[in-house]
Amino acid sequence: MVYHGHIENGTIILDNAPQLPDGAKVELRLIAPRAKEPSKKEPPWFKFIGAIKDMPPDASQRIDEVLYGHTSDHHFEQDGFQIRVM
């Protein structure tokens, strides 16, 4: 049988105290307190979010133009035709 209880001033107090005979052997098992809430540790790169303030809102879509001043599109002419490589 399992009985639940708590410690009060160094004495074990059983909840809903059963009538146990004198000399009854008992086993005491401590139950670890439950964690309040799992830690919500952020990834280390979170500290960089929003660090650069002067980027255009679509910078991630135009990264070559934003970083290097040109687009990733390449234009050239060959045999009178304009060719655009994206």
Secondary structure, 3 states (H helix, E strand, C coil): CCCCEEEECCEEEECCCCCCCCCCCCCCCCCCCCCCCCCCCCCHHHHHCCCCCCCCCCCCCCHHHHHHCCCCCEEEEECCEEEEEC
